[in-house]
Amino acid sequence: MWSHLRTVLATATEVDIAVSFVMVSGINLIFDDLKAALDSERKVRLRLLTSDYLLVTQPPALSSLLFLVEAGADVRIYQCERQSFHLKSYLFIRREHDVVVSADAFVGSSNISRPALLDGLEWNYHIDYPNSLDLSAKARIEEVQAAFEGLFADERVVALTPEWLESYKSRWSAAQTAIVKNEEKELVVATVKPNEIEKPEPHPHQDEALQALAATRLRGYQKGLVVLATGLGKTYLAAFDAEQVGANRVLFIAHREEILTQAERSFLAVLSHKRIGRYSGTQKDRDADLLFASVQTIGRAQHLQHFAPDHFDYIVIDEFHHAAAGQYQALLKHFKPKFMLGLTATPDRSDRLDILRFCDQNLVFRFDLFDGIRAKKLCPFHYYGILDTEVDYDHIPWRNGRFDPNKLANKLATVGRAKHVLKEWRSRGKLKTLAFCVSKKHADYMADYFRKEGIKAASVHTDSGLSRSEALDQLKTGELTVLFSVDLFNEGVDLPSIDTVMMLRPTESSVLFLQQLGRGLRTAEGKPFLTVLDFVGNHHSFKNRPGLVFDFPKKPTQADMLAAMREPNKFLPEGCFANYDLEFIEFVASKESSVLVEKYWELKTRYERRPTLLEMWRSGVSMSSLGKQYGSWWEFLDHLEELRDEELAVLEPATQWFRDLTDEPKALEPLMQLSALMEFGISEAGVAENRSAADVKGWLSGQSQWVAALTDSEATSYSAERWQTYLRRAALTTLLSPTASGVPLLVEDEGLLYLNVEIASELWAQFRTMSSDILGWRLAVKARELLPEPEPTLPVITDKSELLYFPHIQMACGHFRNGHAGDEQFVRTPEFLKGTNLDRLFVARAKGNSMNGGKSPIYDGDYLLFEYITPETAGKISDQVVAIERQDVSGDDQYLLRRVLKQPDGSYLLRANNPDYADMIATDEMVTFARLKSKVDPLKMFVGQAFMREEIPALFGVEYQAGSWASGYVPITGTNKRVMLVTINSNRGGQDTYANYFVDQHVFHWQSQNSTTPDSKRGKEVTTPRAVGVNMYLFVRENRLQKNGKAAPFVFYGEVDYISHSGSQPIDVNWRLLDTTYNAQ
């Protein structure tokens, strides 16, 4: 029966169902398809009528129907009292332009229960229209329709609401008997207790997690993180734990409506007696026992104020790797539950932010995908890392940690790339393949190419005609072999039948990669393993991929990953397999930091001995990759086979200690305490806290430069007891807390402090020496950060920078664009704002062309001045251009610029200045946070700011081209602007050098290239700029390189005016700085 219903449901525009009862087994069977119909572009009208006849309908089934009501369905209840109600009819109509083009009616014996719809003995009569063999079909369809309309409007019919359901639950629970169907499908009376509805039971790994959660609460923790691989029941675990603690009010938070709907159904299966509610853009319940909320809505201040901090005694935050996002932070700060549970399958955020700090560093339980595979809860995988030979990723722009999406899509949607993918799929792929693409265009292109090659393929995304549930069903039945998706299967969906996953796009995010891999790891009959075809390219964003594929005991170094690629079986569970193309292994090996290696051998040759870590750093080479590439300095030396025997003996037990010491702790006082411990001979016997505190003060007596850099510069004058208390707070608290590896550097036992490392007695002296080498380097880096620098020789800006600028917020003049508000800067105040209160103002750049119309067009790249919209400055926003913020499906911030227009019904339209862009309807997920004040000239605003060479073109509204900007004199094409890029100390080993210097605080002496004459075009521009109509702009740096070996930035000194010149080949020119806010140093 259900297969017939699904067929006609796929094209229907109207669905009318009338059944005497609805069972949990039945609604679970049909829910996804009904929900997909409501969400489809057909905008299906769904009406469902059931009854309270003999109290057979199960309350959890009605709760599921309430979810459909939220999605737009009209569900009603026929209240029988003494009237019987035996209807079972299903009517499907398809209209085009208000004309019925087809209809199907099923009338018979099937209620909404799994046996009745799937394998029970049922009789149902099918009427279909049009039907050339049944000329009365239309009349009989209309008869069924009229009967349904009459019943649906009957006075005994009421709408299904949460209140009606609560009343029904009481009657249903009180009943000692209920009407059920026996195997012969006859109505009989049987005793059914309310708790006899099928209820899920925890799996063994969930039982372990529940025990760990109970134990963590006994230890006093009120927050905790559980890592559970995709497909292992994170949401059910949360429901089981809420039941375990007897939670009265539960808040479940997620960032997608789809996850909320699935969570509601999971919780109801466990806690069927609870009242359920939703808090999102369209529905705002407050009094439910179980409240399921979208973070985009409840995370706002105006919604949080409706809930007391202790309103919920149990809070669940799903996909906890998003917890660093702003709205999650607002929630975490506001609510104070008895317990907060964070759930994730992928604990490592792409930006490497430690999410454990949001739950008191309490990792309660971890059962990742490798644990799941070993326990046979997840399917083993056979992974192929295939070199993407048809795509040169190095030539695709890379900005803010990701590829340019449009240019990436263009490079991936090509015949050559598609042909390569098809060849690999035919070689290794199987019958049910899910492929992840970078864009809708890419997915459509791949599906079309595969179909032309005779493969049953389709694309599915938000604009495709094929719904997700339809696509999965066709994949399951074999109507489709390959399904190309963009993002519909990243989170919250498990696909047991998938036997092949293809990664056809780069995934800079480890979270996204593991989610996509997890889509195919569910076990299924006849599925011995999952095949993974991962197309990896020649770009640094791919080189850490092996760190996700292999089961490393700790965070791997680059050397670890290379070793795993070369001998993969050592790093995989039984049944798994991995193979990388040799060319990719060679590519990763070539990316291994060769600069460190070359500098090491250079210094060793110069010194005729092994250089120290501090000497390496002082040579100017960047050490930022040391920990990431090798783990620690001592592992780097081991990699070069430069360790002595006694050092090797120490490294083996202390590997993790040295790795942690390479990156942690960050603050000065913990580094001081560790240095003192080493200097004063810490051993396996430990040291008393008061003795260690005295040692630190002794260490400081010989390192007096650090006193002023302490958190409290007066601390060294404290009494011994107060000094010990200060160190406890400023140093020991950090050292006794877990590092990123999960273990602390120090442990405390019975008043003694011990280093958290197991070293043989005879090796402690060597261990202290090796630790001191790393600490000496760490303190030298800290000195550069905290201690005064030598006085600069360049003029400095005396006008204080006051105006806030967000370089990474892009105000999208097109569609919503991702950005983040971090790395803000302060820039000079433009003259027209002098005397203005700047607290409410900030600057950001426009991106796109949707606002480049009207009287005040805004162009791509323009710098825009905004005023924050606050309760004090809100006023009216209608007919104003405003900045709008929302979060995308992954929890990242997006920004848009539009004019707001209020409609007669009170809603708002968002309109672009460019008529080529359609209006948008404002939704509750959008927040207007600033209004546009004006455009600003970056050449006035950024005087005094430092810029890398590649950042300078944006100030002039052009793109960076390496060839054009390599010289010291750059004409801006199509304008009268000229840029001078000057390095004062430009000696480059025999190459041309120039006499460039500040004469005084207002005059700069500049020298042209040796080939320039006054009669040449460039010579005329620099000797008679007014006459030829050019404007000159000056950027200066003292040296080519910074102390860390990286290229130095240029300081922008603004527009300059010609004073005088002399000579030829080269020409010497004196320029006057037009901005007068400088002091000579």
N, C-alpha and C positions, 0 to 999 in steps of 0.2 A: 504493500500500500504506500509506504513512505517514498519509494523510488518514483512512483507515479506522481505523488504530490510534489516532489522536488522538481520534476521535469516542468510541470506547469507553473510552479512558483517562480522559476527562473525568468519567465517573461511576463508574468501577471503585473498589472498595475493596481488591481483591487483584490483583496483577499478577505473573505467572510467565513468564519469557522464557528460552528455551534456544536458543542459536545456536552454530555451530561457530567463528565468529570475529567480532571487533568491530574496525572500522576507524575512524580519526580522523574521516573524512568523515561516517560514520554517527552516531557519538556526538555530534558537533557539531550534527547535525540534531535529535536527540531529547533532548539533555541538559536543556534548559530545561523541557520538558514533564514529564519524569520528576521533576526536582527540584521543580517546582510541585506535582505529585501528592503527593510526600512531605511537602511543607510545608502542604498543604491541611488544612482542618478534617476531611476524611474520614480523615486519618492512614492513607494507603494503605500496605499491606504490599507491598513490592516485592522480588522475588527474581529474580536474573538468573544464569544459568549459561552460561559460555562455556568455551573450551578452549585448550590450547597446541598443538592439532593442526597439525603441519607448521610451527609457529612463524609462522603467518600473522597472528594478532592483534597489533596494533601497541601497543607499550608506552605511548605517549602516550594511546591510547584507554583502556588499563587505568588510567592515572593519573586520567583523568576519572571512571572508574567508582569510584575510591577516594573522590572527592568525594561521590558518591552514598552510599557507605558511611558517610561522616561524617554525612550527613543521615538515616541510618536504614535504608538499603537493605542487603540481604543478598546479596552478590555472591560467587560461588564459581567455581573453575576445575576443569574435568575434565582431569586429567593423563593424556594419552593413551598415552605410551610407544609401543607398537606398535599400539595400538587406533585405528581410524579413528573420526571423530566428525563426522557430517554433519547433525546436528539443526538445524532452523529452525522453532521453534514459539513462538507468542505466545498467552498465555491471560489473559483479563480476566474477573473475577468481581465482581459487585456483591451485597453482602449487606445486609440490613436486619434487625436483631435476630437475628443469627446464621442467618438464612434466606436461601438463594440466591434472588434475585429475577430475575437475568439473568446470562448468561455468553456470552462470545464467544471462539472459538479460531481461530487462523490457523496452518495447518500447510502448509509448502511449501518454497520454495527461497530465501527472502530472509534473508540474514544482515544484520547491522547495518553497512551501508555505504550511502552516499548513492545510488549507482546502484540498489542492490537495493531500497531503500525508496521511491525517487522515480520514476525513468524507465527503469530496466532492464527487460529482458524476463524476467519471473519468473512462476512459477505458484504460487499459494497458495490453499489450500482453506479456506473460511470456514464454521464451524459456529456457529450462534447459537441461544440458548435464552432464553425459550420461542419455539417456532416451530410453529404449527399445521399446517404442511405437512411437518414432520419430527418425528414422534413419538419418534424414537430420539435426538434431539439431546441430551437430558440425559445419556443413557447414554454417548454418544460424548464429551461434555465431560468426564464423570467418568473416562473411559478415558485421555484426554490428561492429565488432572490426576494420575491414579495413576502414569502413566509418568513424569511430571516428578518426583513425590515420590520414586519409586524411584531415579532418576538423581541427584537432589539429595542423597540420603543415601548414595550409593555410596562405597565406601572409597577410590576413586581421586580423589574430589572434596575439594579443600581450599579454605579461605577465601582470598579475595583480601586480601593484607596488603602493606604497604610492603616487608617483607622478601622475600616471595615475588616481588614485582614486580622488586626489585633482581636477584634470581637469574635471573629470566626475561630481563631486559634483557641480561645477559651472554650467554645462549644465543642470543638473537635477534640481537644485534649480531655474533656470531661467524659466523652463518650466511651463506653466500655466495649462497644461493638462497632463494626464498620462494614460496609458493603464492599466486598472485593470480588474478583473473578477467579474461579478455579480453572484448572487446565482445560475443562470442557467449555469454558467461556460462558458459563451460566452465572447469574447473580446468586450468590449465597451469602449467608451471614457467618462471619468468623470473628474471633476475638483478635483485635489489633491494638496493642498498647501504643501510645504516642511515640515512645522511644524505639519502636520496632522498625521505623523507616530506616532504610539502609543508610548507614553512617560510615564514613571512611575511618579506617584505623591507621595509626602511624606506622610507617615502615621502620625497619631496624635502625637505619641511620637517623631517621627523625626522632626515634626514641632516645638515641644517644644525645641528640641536640637538646631535647626536652630535659633530660637529666642535667646536662651542662648548664642550661638556663636556670633550672631550679637551684643548682649549686652556686651559680654566680650571684643570685639574689641573696642566698644565705650569707655570702661573704660581704654583703652590703652594697653591691653594685646596683645602680638604678638605670644604667644604660649598657648596651652591649651590641656587638656586631656578630652576625652569623653569615658565613660564606657557604653557600650551597649552590652547586653547579646547576646550570639550566636543565630543567627536566626532572629535578629531584624533589620538587614540592616545597618551595620556599613559603608560598602563601598558605598552604595547608599547615605547615609548621607553625606559622604565626597564629593561625586559628586554634590549633591544638594548645599552644602555650597560653593564649588568652583564656581558654577553658581551664587550663591547669591552674592558673592563678585566681580564677573566679572573677575576672575583670567585669565590672558593671558597665563601664563606658569605654569603648574602643574607638580610636581614630586611626584610620588607615590612609596613608598619604602616598600618592603616585603622581607622575607628571603626564600620564595619558589616560583618557577616558576609557580606552579599551582595557587597560590593566585594572582600572577600578571595577569595571563590570565583571571581569573574571574573578577578581578578589571577592566581590560581593557573593558570588555563587559559591566560592570555596568556603567562605566563612559561614554561610547559611547551611551548608552541608554538615558543618560541625556544631554550629550554635543555632539550630533551627528555631529556638524559642525566642530569639532576640529580635527587637525592632530594628529595622535597617533604614538608613538614610543616605542621601547623596548631597555633597556640598561642592558645586561646580558652577560654571557660568550660567546654566539654565535652571538650576535647582539648588535651593539653599535650605536644607533641613537642619535643625539644631538640636532636637530633642531625642534623636535616635540613640539606641543602645550601641549600635555599630554604625559609625559614620565614615563614609568613604569620600575622600576629598581630593580635589585636584590642587596641587601645590600652587598653580598659577592663580587660583582664586583665594583659597584660605590663607595663603602666605602673605596677603596684603594686610596692611595695618588696619584698614577700615573693616575687614572681616575678622581679624584676630581679636579685635576689641569686643566682639560678641561672646567670647569664651574666656572664662576665668582661667588662670594658668593651671589650676588643678582640676579643670572640668573633666578631663579624661584621665582615667587611672592606668591606661595602657595605650601606647602609641606605637604604630608600626610605620616605618619609612621604607618603602620598597625602592629597589634600585638605588641603594644608599651611596653608590659611587657618585651620584649627583649632589651629595649633601653640601658641597662647598658653594653651590649656587646661592645667590642672594636671598631668594624667597625661602629656601630651606633653612638658611641661617636665621631668618626672622622667626620661623616656627620653632627652631631649637632654642632660641633665646626666650620666646614667650611662654611655651608650655613647660610645666613641671609635673609630669606624670609619675606614678609610682614606679613605672618601668617603661623605657623606650627601647624598642628593638629595631635595629637596622638590618636590612636584608640585601644581599647582593650575590650575584654569581661571579662578579668580576670586580674585585676590590680595588684594583689599581686604576685611579683616574688618569686620563691622558696627560694632564698637566702635572702629574706626579705629586699632587697634594696629598698629604697623609690623612686619609679620612678617619683613621682611628682616633684622631684627636677630638673628633666630634662625638665620640661615645666613650670618653674617659679611658682611651687606650685599651679597651676591654674587648679583645677578640674571643668570644665565648666558644665558638665551634667553627671548624672549617672542614668541609667535605667537598673538595674541588673536583674538576672533571676527571683528573687522574685517579682520585680516590673512588669516584663513581664507576670508572672503568674497571678498576681492580675488584670492586664489590659486585661487578656484573649488573649494576643498575643503569649503566650507560654503555653504549655500543663502542667497541674499539674502532680506531680509524686507521686508514691507510692514506698517508699524506704525501702529496707530490708538490714540491716547490719548483714550478716550471718557469724558466727564464722568459720574460715577456719580450721576445726578440723584436717584435714589431713596433714597440713604443720606446722612444728615447725620452725618459722622464726628466733628464737633466735640462731639456729645452722647454719644459712646461713651467710657467711661473709658480714660485713657491712663496706664499706670503702668510705670515702669522701662523706658521705651523701646519699649513695645508696647501694643497694644490689649488690653483685657480680653477673653479668648478667648470666653467664654460669651456676653457681651453683644454682641460682634461677630458671632458666629454667628447670634444671634437677629435682628440687624438685616439680615443678608445673606440669610437664608432666608425671604423674603417674596414674596408674589405680585407686588407692584409691581416689585421688583428683578428677579425671574425673567423677568417680561414684558419689561422693558427689555433684559435680556441676550439673550433670544430674538430680539427685534426687530433688534438689532445683528448677531447671528450670521446671521440670514437675509439681512441686507443684504450682509455681507462674508465670512462663513465659507464653508468648502468641505466636502469629503466625509469627511475624517479629522481630527477635532478632539479635542484634549486640553485639558481645562479644569482649572485648579487651584483648589481650594476651601479654606476655612479649617478645616472640621471634617467629620467623618463625617455629622453631621446635615445640614450644608450640601450636601455632595455628594449624599446620598440625596434631599434635597428637589429639587435642580436636575434630577437624572436623572428623578425622577418627573414634574416639571412638563414637561420636554421630551417625555417619552413621551406624556403626555396631549395634547400638541400635535402628535402624529403623527411625532415625531423618534425614530429608533432610538438610544436613549441608555441608558447604564448608569453606575453608580457603582462604583468599585473602591477598597477600602481594606482594612485588616487584618481587619475583621469582615465584609466583604462575601462573599457566596457565590461571587462570580466572582473567580477568581485573576487575577493580573496577566498571566500568559502567555496565558490563555484570552481575556482582554479584548483584548489586543493582536492576537491572531489574528483575533478577530471584527471588530476595527477594520480590519485588513488586507483581509479578505475581503468587507467591506461589510455584514456582519451588524449592525455598530454604526456609527453616524455620529459620535456624540459620547460621549466617555468623561470622566466627572467623577472626579477623583482628589484625595486629600488630600496625601499625602507619598510615595507609592510610586514616583514618577517624578522626584524631585528630583535624585538623584545616581546615577551609575554605570550609567545605562541610556540607550541611544541608540535613537531611534525614527525611522528614515529615512522611513517612509511618512506621518508626521504632516504635514499641510499647513496646519493652523490651531492656534494656541495661544491659549487664553483665560485671562487673569489675572483671576480673580473674587474675589480676596482681596488686601488690602493686604500688601505684603511689606516690612517695615521693613529687612530685610537685603538689601544689594546682592548678596551672595553668592547668596542664594536666588533673587532675581529673575533673575540671569544663568544660574543652573543651569536654571531653568524655561524660559527663552527657548532655551537650548541644546538642550533636548529635541527641538525641531523643526527644528534647523538642518542636520541631515544631508541630503545631496543624495540624490535618488532620481529615477528615470526618470519623466518626465511631471510633474515638480514644479518649475515655474519660480521660485517664491518661496514663502516661508512667510508666512502671514497671522497677525498678532499683534493680538488685541483686548485692550487693557489698560484696565480700568475704574479710573479715577483719581478721587480725591475731594477734598473741601474740608478737607484736613488737612495740617499742615506735613510729615508723614511722606511725602507724595507729591511735594513740590516739588523734590526732587533726582532724581526719576526720569529727567528728560531727560539728566542726566549719565551715565546708563547706556546710553541709546538712541543717542546721537550719538557720533561718533568725534572727540573733542576731542584736540588735540595735547598738552595738559597739563590738570591738574585744573581744571575749569571753575568760574568764579564764577557767582553768580546771574544777573548780566548776560549772561554767555556763554550760559547755558542759555535765557534769554529770547530772545536773538538767534537761537539755533538753532531754537527752536520757531516763530519767525516766518519764518525762511528755512532750512528743514531740508535742502535739497539740498546746501548748502555743506558739510555736516558728515556726509555719508553716502557709502559706497562706491557705485560704479555698480551699478544694479539694485535698490538699496534705496530705500525711500520711507517717509516718516513724516508723520503729520498729527495735531495735537492740536486738540481742540475749542476754539473761541475762548474759551468761558467758563473753561476751565481755564487758558489762557494769561493771561487777566485775573486769575484767582485767584492764580497764581504771581507776577504783577507786583504785586498788592496786598500780597503777603507780603514783597516787597522792603523791606528795613529803612528805613522812613520816619522813624524816630526820629532816626537820624543826620542825615538830610537836613534835618529840621525844626530840629534843634539847630544845625546848620551855619548856616542862614540867620538864625536867632535871634542867634547870636554875631556874625555878620557885620554885622547891623544895629546891634548894641550897640557893637561896636568900630569900626565904619565902615571896616573892612578885612577881608581874608580871615583867619579864625582859623587858628592853627597846630594841628597834631595834638595837641601837649601841652595846649594850651588847650581843645581839644574834650574831652580825657580829664578834665582838671581840672574841667570844668563838671558832671561827675557822670553824663554819658551813658555807657551801656555800649558799649565798643568791641569786645566779644567777637565780634561778627558782621562786623567790618571785613574780615578776610581772606576769610572764607567768602562774603560777599556781593559784594565788589568786587575782592578780590585784595590790594590795598594802599591806603594813604592816597592815593597819587598817582593810582591808577586811580579812586578815589572822586571826587577832584577833577576828573578827566577826564570821569567820568560826569555831573558837574554843569556841565561846560564852563567850569571855573574855572582851567584851567591856562594859564600863559603859554607863549609860543612856545618859549623855551629849555628849559622843563620838559618840554614835549611832545617836543622833540628828544632829551632824555635818556630819557624814559619808554619810547620805542619799543625801543631796544636793551637796556634794563635792567629790563624788566617782570618777568622771572622773579627777578632779583636782589632787587627790592623786595618781591615776594611772599614769597620765602624769608626776608627780613629781618623781615617782619611777624610771623612765628611762630618763627623760629629765629635763633640758638641759644637754649637755655633757661637755661644757667648764666651766672653773673656774669662769670667771667674771659674767656670768648669775647666777650661784649658789651663789656667794657673794651678788649680788644685792637682790636676793630673801631672803637670810638670814638676810640682813640688814632691809628689809621691815618688816619681822616678829619681829625682835628684837626691832625696833623703833615704833612698834604699828600700822601698816597699818590697815585700817578699810574700811567700805563701802564708807567713804568720799573721799578715794583716797589720793594721795600725789603729790605735784608738782615735776617735774623732777629735778629741782635744789636742792630741799630739800632732795630727795632720793639720789642724788649724794653725798651730804654732809654726809648723814647717812652711806653710804657705806664706805667713808673715815674714819668715826668714828668707824665703825665696824672693819675696818682694823687695827686701832690703838691698838685694843686689840687682834688682830690675826696677829701679825707682821711676822710670819713665811711665810705668803702667798705673801708678797710683791715681793720676788725674783721670784715667780712662775707666776706673771702677764705677759700678752703678752708683755707689756712694763714695765720693772722693775723700770723705772724712773717715772712712771706715778703719783705716790703719791706726787711727788714734784711739779706737775703742778699747775697752777692757778686754781681757782674754775671753771672758764669758760672752760678752756682746759680739766680739769678733767671730766667735764660733757660731753664734746664732745667725749672724749675717751670712757666713759661708754656707750654713745649712740651707738658707733660703736661696742664695744667689748661685750656688754651685752644686751642692750635694743633691738637692731635689732633682736636678737635671740628670746627674750622673747615676742616680739610683732608679731612674725611669727607663723604660725600654727605648732603645734606638730604633731606627727604621728596620733593622733586621729582627726586631722583636725581643732582644735581650739587652739588659743594662750593662754599662761599662763597669759599674761598681755594685757590690752587694753588701748588705749590712747584717751582722749577726752578733747578738749579745754585746752591743756597744763597740764592736770592731768593724773596720772597713776593709774589704778585700777586693782586689781586682777580679773581675768575672772571667777568669781564664785559668786553665789547668796547665801549669808549667812545672817541669821537673826541677828540683832544688838546684841542681848544678847549672841550669840554664837561665836562672833569674837575672843574673848580671847582664848576659847578652840580650835578654828580653827587654830590660830597662833601657839599654843603649839603643836598641832598634825602635822602641816606642818614643824615646826622646828625640830621635831624628825626625819622626813625623810631627811631633809636637813643636819642635823648633821651627819647622816650615809653617805649621798652622799659625803660630804666634807671629811669624814674620808677615804673613798675609794679613793677620789681624792688625798688626802695627800700621800697615799701609792704609787700612780702613779707618783706624781710630786715632792714630797719632798725627800731629801736625805735619803737613807737607811743606817743602821749601817754598819760599815766596815766588809767585809766578813772575815772568818777565814781560808778559803781554799786558796791555791795558785791560782793565776789567770794568764791567758795567756798574755804575753806582746807583742807577735807578732800580729799585727793588722790583723783582718780578712778582706780579700779584694776580694776574688773570689765569684762571684754571683752564687747561687744555687737555683733552682726551684724545691722544693720537690713534687709539685703537677702537674708538667708537666711530663707525661709518654710518652717517645718516642716509639711509637708502632712499634715493630718488628713483624708485622703480618698484621693487618688491622688498619685503623684509630682509634685512641683511644681518648676519651674525657680527657680533663685536663684543668687547668686554671693557669694563670701566677701569681696569687696572693700569698701572704705569702712567698715571696722570702726571702732568707737568705744570709748572707755573711759568707764564710768559709775560713779556712786558705789556703794560697797559697802553693801548692806543691813545693818542692825544684826545680824541673826542670823548673818551671815557674818564679822563682825569677828573678827580673829585667825586666820581660816582661810587656808590657802595657796591663792591665787587663780589660780596659773599654769595649773591644769588645768580651770578653770571658764569658761563663757561663757553669754551669754543670747541667745535668738532667739525669734521669735514663732510661734505656732501659726496655721495657716490651714486652715479646713475644720471639719467636725463629726464625723469618724469616731471621735474619742476622747472624745466628750462623754457617756460612760456610766460605769457602775460607781461605786465609792465615791469616786473622785477624778477627776471629769470634767474634761476640758480643752476649753475653748470657743474658738471662732474669735476670734483676736486676743489670746489670753492670752500673757503674757510667761513664758517657761520658762527655768529654770536647768539647764544641762547640765554633765556632767563628761566630758572627753575620755577615750576608751578607749585606753590605751597598753599596751605590753607589761607595764609595771609595775602598771597598775591594771585589767588585763583581767578577771581572775576569771571568774565565770560570768555569762552574759547571759540564760540561760533564765529565763522568767517575769519579765523586766524590760522596761520601756519604753525603747526605744533610738532614736536618730536614725540613719537609714540614708541613704547617699549612693550615687548612680550617675550615669552620664552618658547624656543622650538621644542620638538619632541625629545631632544636629548638634554633639555634643561639649560641650554646656552641662551644668552640674551640676544635679542634681535631688535633693530631700530629702524624706524621708518619716518619720513617727513611728508606731511600732507596738510592740506587746508581742511578744516572741520566745518561741516555744514549741518545745522540742526534741521530735522524734518518735522512736518506737522504732527506726526504721531509721537514725537519725543525722542526718536532714535537719531543717530548721527551717521552722516556719510563722510568718507574721507576722499578728497578730490585732489588730483594732480593738476599743476598748472599746464602741463602738456596734454592737449586733448587726445593724444594717441593712447593714453592710459585710462583704463576704465575706473569708475568709482568703486570704492570698497565700503562695505558695511562695517561699522565699528562693532566689536564684540566685547564681552565682559573680560576677555583675556588680555585686552589691550589697555595700557595705562598711558595717559597723556602726562608727561613729566616735565616738559619745558616748552616755551613758546619762542619762535624765531624773532630776534630783534633786528638783525641786519647782517650783511656780509662784512668781513674784515679783511684788510690787506695784510697778508702774511709777511710781506717785506717790511712793514712797520712793526708788526707784533713780535717777530722772532729775532730782532736785533739783540745780540748778547747770548743767543742760544748756540749750543754745539750741535753740529750735524756731521754724520758720516757722508762721504762723497756721494754715495748712491741715494741719500735722502734729500740732497739739495735740489734736484730738478723739480720736485713736487712744489717747492715754494714758487716756482715760476710757471706752474701749470703744465709741465711737460714730463714725459717719461724718461727714466734713466736709460741711456744707451752707453755701454761701457766704452766703446770706441770714441764717442763724442766727448765724454767727460774724463778722459785719461790725461789731458793736458792741463796746463795752469791757466789757460785763457779760453773761455767757452762762449761763443755767440749763441743766444737763445733763438733758434730758428723761428722766423716769422714775426719777430719782435725787434725793438730797438734796445734790448737789454743785453749787457755783456757781464760775464762773471769772471772774476779773478780768484783763482784758488792758489794760495800762497803757503809754502812751507819755509819757515825762516831758516832752520838748520837743515838744508836740503842736500848735504853731502852724501852722495850715493855711490861711493867707490869709483871715482873717476868720471862719472857722468857730469853733465852740465850742472853748475851751481850758480845761484843768482844772489845778488846783493839786495835782500829784502829786509826791512827793519822799520820800527816805529821811531820817527825823529823825535816826537813828543806825543802827548796824549791826544793830539788832534791831527797830526800829519803822519802819513805813511809813505816811505820810500819804496818804490817797486821797480824791478828791472825786468825788461822783456826778454824773450828768447834771443839767442845770439844772432839769429838770422833776420831779425826784424829791423827794417829801416823806416824813417819817418815818411817816406813816399809810398810805402806799401799800404794796402787796404787796412791791415791791422794797425800799422804805424799811425795812419791818419785818425783812426778811432781812438787811440790812446793819447795822441798829442793834441787833437782838436775835437774832442768829443762833442762839444756844443755845436760846432759847425756842421758836423756830419749827423747830428741828431741821435746820439746814443747815450744811454745811461749806464754807469759803471757800478758794480756791486762787489764788495770785498769780503772774502772768507780767508781766515788766517789760522794756521796752527804752528806751534813751535817746532815739533819734531814729527817725522813720518810715523814713528811707532810709539806706542805707550810702553810703560815699564813691563807690562805683561806680554809684550811681543806682538800685540794686535795693532792694526792700523789706528792712528789717532784721528779724532774728529777735527773738523774745522769750526772756528768760532765765527759767527756772522757779525760783521761790523757795519752792515747797512750800505746805503748808497754813498759814494764818494765823488768829489768834484775835482777837476783838474786844477793844479796850481802852476806847475812848470815842468819842463823836461830838458834833457841834454843828451848828446851823444847819438850814436847809431850803431846798430849791430853789436851790442844791445842798446836799447834806449832806456835811460833812467828817468822815471817820472815821479814827481811828488803829488800825492793826493790828499785832499782835505776830507776828513770824516764829517759828514753832514749831521750825524747824530752826535750831540755834545756831551752825552752822559758817560764820560770816561775819566778815570784817574790814571796817571802814569804810576808805574810801580818801580 
